[in-house]
Amino acid sequence: MKIFDKIKYLGLTLLMALVMLSSCEDYLDVNVDPDTPSDEQMTEAVYLPGILGYASYRGVEFAYTYSSHWMLQFAAYGYDAGGPEHFDLRPSTSDYFWSLYTQSIKNADRMLKLAEKNGNAHYAGIAKVILAHQFATLTDMFGDIPCTQALQEGVDFPTFDSQEVVYGKIIDWLNSAVTDFGKENGGVAPGSDDLLYGGNIAKWNKFANSLLARYHMRLYYRNNANGSSALAAVAKGFENAADAAKLAYAAQPNQQSYWYQYSLNWTWYGEFYPTIYFVDLLKNSSDPRLSMFFTENKDGEYVGHVSGTVSNDDAHGGKDLSRFKPFLYAQEGPSKFMSFEELKFIEVEALLHTDASVSTIQDALEAAITSDMLALGVAQEDIDTYLERDELDLSAAADDEERLEIIMMQKYIAVYMENSEPYNDWRRTGYPAFTSEIWEANMDHGGFQNTTAPLRYIYPLSSYQRNEDNTPQVDMWEDKVWWDAKN
C-alpha cells in the first residue's frame, strides 16, 4: 500500500469546518440535515479557519512532500514501491493535490462572494490572497489548469487555461487584495478566526506583496521586467520574521503538524533522515546550520542517508546516521506559507536581475544569510566566519550566472523543508545544478528507470476520468511548465 494512501489526515480540529462546508448539496428536498449549516449560519468567520487549515495542510505541507525527496532534502529509510525516491508520481496520487479545488479554493471563493455582498473588504482581500496562493500551487505543479471556469456554477467540464492566463489571474487577485486591505471594512472584521495573523490586516497586506514578489520572480525568464516588479513588491512585503505567513498547529491529538503526523513522530513509516547530499553540502562549507538542523551520530559525526536504502552498512560504510532536530517535525509546526528569509533571497535575486552594483547585491546576500542564521540561533561570530568564505564573494564570480548560482544555493539552504520553492527554483533557474549522477549517488531507485526529477506533476486520475476531453496529455520528464523558460 502506498505511503500516501496510509497517511491519516487528522490535521487541525478546525478542519472539521470543511466537513460542513463541503456538504452543501440538497440531498432530499423534504428533509433538513441538522449537520449542514444554513446559508445564514455561514459567515466569513465560519469559513476562514477551515480554509486556512486545508490550504496549509494540503496546499503547503503535503504539496512539497514529493519534491522534498526530489530536491535531496528528505530521505526515506527503505522505499515505497513507486514512491518519491523513484521519481514516480501516479495520476491517483495527484488527486490529493486536485482536492484543493473542492476544499480551500471552492470555499475561499464562497467566502469572497459573501464578503463582497456584506461589504467586508478585509475578508474579501484575505480570500483573494488564498485563491492566488492555492491556484499558484496547482499551476506550478501541473502547468495548464482550470481557472476561469473552475469556479463557475453549472460548469461540469471546465476548460484548462494556459499557465500564462492563470498567472495573470494570480497577479490580479493579489493586487486587488492589496486594494481591499487599504479600504475601510464595512462590517465584521477578522479576528481569532484568522489563524495566520489574528486579524492583523497590515500583515496580510505585507503577505500579499511578498507573494507578488515571489510570483513576479517566478515569471522573470518569461519577461525580464518582472525583476523590477519583484523588487518593488519586496519593498512593501515582510519587514521582519514576525511578519512571515506561518500557521501554528497544536501539541494535542488530532491537531499536530503535517510532518509530525506524516510519520507519527518519525517512527510510523520506516524512518526518515536528512539526505547525504544536504548534510555533505553543509559539512563541506563549514556551515554552522549543520548542527542546528541535525544531530551527530554516536561517533560524533554528521552522516546523511542515501534515500531508499535499507542498510546503513551498505550505503554508509557502517556509519550510524544523523537525525533531524526536533523543531523540524514539531507537533506545533508551524506550516510556512512564506518566510521572511525567502523574501530576503528574492530581493537578492531581483537586485541581480535589475543591474544593481555587485557590492549592493553582496550586502543583500549577507543580510539574507544572517537573517536565516539568526532565526535558527546561530551565534554572530559563527555567522561572521561563514560570511568570510571566498565562495560567497560575488565580486570574484566570473559573471552574473555564477553569481546567480551562489545566491540560489544559499536560498536552497535557507528555505530548507519550508515549502515547494526549492523545486520551483530548480526548474526556473537550474540550481541546485543536479545531474543524473548526483541523483543516482543519493537515491536508491530499486531498478526504477527514471534518474532525474520530473519537470512537472502528472494530471490526476480524477481529471482524466471526469474531464477527459479537456485534460492535457503531458510527459513529466519532457514537458516544461510555461514559466520554466530559461535557456
N, C-alpha and C positions, 0 to 999 in steps of 0.2 A: 504494500500500500504506500502511495507516495507521501512524502513528508508533509506536503501542504494539505493533503486530504486529512491528515491526522491532527492538524492544528485545531485546538479548541478555542474558538473565538469568544472568549469570556469578556475581555475588554472592560471598559468603564461601565459602572452601573447606569450611568447616564445614557448609554447606548440603548437601553430599554425603550427610550423615547422613539427610537427608529422602528421598533415593532409596531408602535401605534401609527407612526407616520406612513408606514408602507401598507397599512391595511385599510385604505380609504375606499375600497370598492363596495358597491351596494350588492351584497350577496343575495339578499332577499328584500323585496320591497315591503313586505308585511312585517318585518321584524327590525328592531333596533339593537345593534350589537353593543352591549354595555361596555365592552372593552375598546370600542372605537370612539375617539373623541369627536364631538360635533365641530362644525366649522367655527362656531362661536368660541369654543374652547381652544382652538389652535391659534394661539398668539405667537408673535415673534419670539417671545421669551421661552415658549414651549419648544419651538423649532430649534433654536440655536444650539443648545448643549449637545443634542444628538447629532446634529450636522457636523459640529466641530469634532466630536468624538469619532465619528465614522471617517471624516476627512483625515484625521490623524492616524487612526489605526490601519485603515486600508490605503488611504491616499498618500501617506508619508512612509510609515514604517513597513508595512507589507510590500509596498511598491518597490523598495530597494533591496529586498531580501535576495533575489537572484543576482542583481548587479553587484552587490557587495562581494559575492563569490567571484564573479567575473573580473572585478577590478582588484582582485587579490588582497582584499582587506579582511576577509572572513573565511575560515576553513572548517570543513567538517571532518571528523574522525570517522573513517568509513564513508561510504557513499550510498546514496539512494538511487537505484537504477533509473536512469533517465533524468536525474536531478540536475541542479545548477552546476555542479562541478564537472558535468559532462557537456556543458553549453547547450543543454536541451531545454526547450520550452515548448510545451504541448498546447494545442488550442484549448483543451479543457482547463489547464492551469490559468490561462489568460482570462477566463471567465471571472476569476476573483477580482481582477482589475476592472473589468467591464461593469461590475456591480456599482461602481461609483455613479453610473448613470441613474440607477434606480434608488440610490440612497442619498449620498451627500449632494449630488448635482440636482436631482429631482426636488429635494426638499429645500435646497438653497434657492431654487427658482420659485418655489411656493412662498418662501419667506420674503423674497424680493417683491413679488406681486402684492403680498399682504402689506408690506412696509410702505410701498408706494401708494397703495389705497388709503392707508392710515396716515400718511404724511410723516412717517418715521424715517427721516432721511439717513440717520446713522445706521439703523438696521439695514436699510437698503444698500448702503455703502459696504457694510460687512458682507452681505450676501454676494455682492459683485466681486469682492476680493476672493471669497471662497470659490465662486464659479470660475474665476480666472485661474486660480491655483489648481483646481481639480481638472479643468479642461487642459491646462498645460501639462499636467502629469500624464494624461491619456495621450495627447498628441505627441509628446516627447517619446513615449513608448512605441506607439503604433503608427505615427505619421498621419495620414488622412483619417479623419474620424467624423461621425455625425456631430454636427454642431448647430447650424442654423435651423434644422428641422428636428433636432433631438428633443427640444422642449416644447414642440408644437402639439397641441391637443389634436387627436384624431389621426396623427401620422404614425402608422404601424410599421412602415418600412422606410426609415429616414435615409436620405442620400448621404454619402460621405463627402465632406468638404475637404478641399486641399488644405495642407498644413499652413500654407500662406494665408488662406482665409481665416482659419482658426486662430492663428496668432494675431491677425488684425483684430479679431473679436476680443481676444485676451487683453491686448493693449487698450482697447476701447473701454472694457469693463474697469480696468484699473484706473484709467484717467477719470472715468465717470465716478468711481468710488471716491477719489480724492476730492472731486467737486462736492459729492454728498457730505463728506466729512467736514467741509467748510460751511455747510448750511446750518441754520437753526433747526433743531429737531422739533417736529411738530407735535409729538405726543410722548409715548413711552420710550424711555432710553434704556440701552443695555446696562446690565449690572452684573449680579452674581451669575447670571445665565451665560455670560461671556467667559468661557474657560481659558481664553488666551490672555485677555487684558482687563477683565473685570469692569468693562465699560469705559475704559480709557480711550477715547476717540483719537486723541493726539497720537497715541502709539499705533492705533490702527492705520492712521494716515501715514506714519513712517513705514509701516509694514507694506502698505500698498506701493509706496515709492521704492522701497527696497526690491519688491518683486518686479517693478518696472525696470529697475537696473539689471536684475537677473535676466529678464526676458529680452530686453534690448541687446544685451551682450550675447544672448543665445543666437540672435539674428545677425551678428556682426559680419559673418562671412557671406551673407546674402546682400547686405547693404552696409558699407563701412560707416555710413552716417550714424548707425546705431551706437558706435563708440561714444560719440558726443552725447547722444541721448541717454546712454547708461550713466555717464559721468554726471550729467545734470540731475538724474534721479538719485544718485548716490548722495548728493548734497542735501536732499530732502528726506533721506532714509534714516535708518537706525543711527543714533548718536553714540550709543554705548551698549554693552552687553545686556543691560537691563531692558532695552527696547526689543530684544530679539523675540521672535514668534515661537514660543515653546509652550506645549500643553503638558501639564503635570498629571501623572497618574497617582495612585494611592497604594500604600503597602497593606492592602486588605484583599481578602478573597474576591475574585471577580472584578477587581479594579486595578490590577497590576499592568505594567507597561507591556507592549507587544513583545519586546525582546526577552523579557523575563518569562512570559508565557510561551514563547516560541519553543523553549526547551525546558520549561518548568525548572528554573534555576540552573540551567545549563547541564542537566543530567538526564533529561527526558528522552531526547532522540540522540543516541550516541553521545558524542562530546564535541564541543566547538572550541576552536583555538584561533589565535592570530596566525596569519599566513607567514611562511618563511620569507616571502618577498618583502612584506611590510616590515617585519622585525629586522631583517638584514639591512633594509633601506635606512632605518633609524640607527642601527648599530654602526654602519659604515660611515655615517656622518656625525657620530657622537652627539646625536640629538637627545637632549635631556627629556623629551617627551616619552622616550622609550620606557623609563621607569614609572611614568605617570599612567601609561596605558596598560602595561603588562607586568607580570610577576617574574622574578628569576626562578629557574628550576632548582632542583635540590642541590645541584652543583654550583649554584650561584651564577648561572649563565642565562642568557636570553636565547631561546630556541623556538623558531616558528614551525608551523606544521605544513606538510605537503597535503593539500586538500584531497580527500578521497582515499587516502591510505589508511590502513588499519593496523600497521605495525610500526611502533616507534623505532625498533631495531633496524628494520629495512629502510625506512625513509629518513631517519635522522641519526644514523650512526650510533644507535643505542642511547641517545640523549633523551632525557626527560624533557617535556615541553613546557613552555611558558603558558600562563593563563591570562585571561582578561582581568583587569582590575574591576572591582565590584561596581563602580559607578557606570560602567558601560552596559550593564544589564540590570541596573537597579529596578526594584519594583515600582518606584516612583517615576521612573523615566529620567528626564522628560522627552517628549516627542518634539523634534526640531523641524518645524515648517521652514524656518530660515534663521540662521545665526548671524550675529554681528560680525563674526570672523569671516564668514562667506562674503558679506558685503564689502569688507575691507579689501579682500582679494579681487573682487570685481572692480573696485576702484583702481587697484594697481594695474590690472589688465587694461582698463579703459584709458588710463594715462598713457600706457604704452601705445595704444592704438590711436591716440589723439596727438601724437608727436610732442609729448611733454619731454623735458630735459631728462637725461639719464639720472642726474642727481635727484630730481624730483621723484622719479619712479623708484629709485633706490630707497629714499626716505619713506615712501609709502609702503614698500615691501617690508622694510624693517619694522614699521609700525604695525603692519598686519601680523607678522610673525610674533612680535612682542605681545600683542593683544591676545593671541591664541595661547601663548605660553603662560601669561599671567592668569588667564582664566583657568588653566589647569593647575596652577600653584607652583610653577617653576620659579626658582629664585632669580632675582635680577642679574646677579653676577654670572649665572649659568646662561641666561639669555644673552648677555653681552658677549660671552665667549663664543656662543654659537654664531652670533651675527658677524663675528670677525673672520669667519671661514671664507677662504678665497672663492669657493664655489658659489657664494651668494653675491659676489661682486659683479654687478651688471655692467660696469664700465669695461670689464675685461672680456665680456662676451663679444663674439665676432660680429653679431648683427641682432636685429630685433627678434628673429626667430629663436636664437639661442636664449635671449632674454625671456621670451615667452615660455620656453621650456622650464627655466628656473622658477618663474612665477607659478606656473601650473603645478609643478611638483610640490612646491611649498603649500599651495592650496589643497592639493590631494592629501597632504598630511593633516592640515589644519581642520578640514571638514570630515575627518575620519569617522565613519559609522554614523553620519548625521542624516543623510537622505540620498537621493539618486544623483546628486550633482557630479560626483566623480565619473559616473558612467556617461552623463551628458557631456561633460568637459572632454572626456576621452574621445568621444565621437566628433565633437565640434572642433577640437584643437589638435588631436593626435597625441596628447600627453595625459598620463604616462605613455611612453613610447613602447608599449607592449608588442612583443613578437610571438609567433607560434612557439619559438624555442623557450621563451620566458614562461609562457603558459604551460608548456609541457613539463618544464622543470618544477613547476609549483602546483600542478594539479594532476592527480592520477585519474585518467579518463576511463579506466576499465575497458579499454578497447573501443570506446566510442569514437566515431570518425572525426568529429569536429574538434579542432585545436585552437580556434580563435573565438573571441566573444561575438555574439550576434550584433549586427548593426541596428537592429530594431527588434521589437517583440512581434510575435505572430498573432494574428487576429483570433479572438476566442471562438470556440466551437459553437456557442450560442448564436453568434452573429452569422456564421455560415449556415446554421440550421434555420434561423428565423428571418434572415435578411440576405439570402444568398446572392440575389441579383445585384445588390449594391456593395457587398463586401469585397474589397480588392484581394487579388491573389498576390502574395509577396514572398520573396526569398529573404529569410532572416540574415543570411550571410553575404548577400549581394546588393540588396536594395536599400539604399540610404534613405533616411528621412530628409525632408526638404531643406531644413536648416543646416544639415551636415554637408556644407558646400565648400569647405576649404580644399584647395588644390592638394 
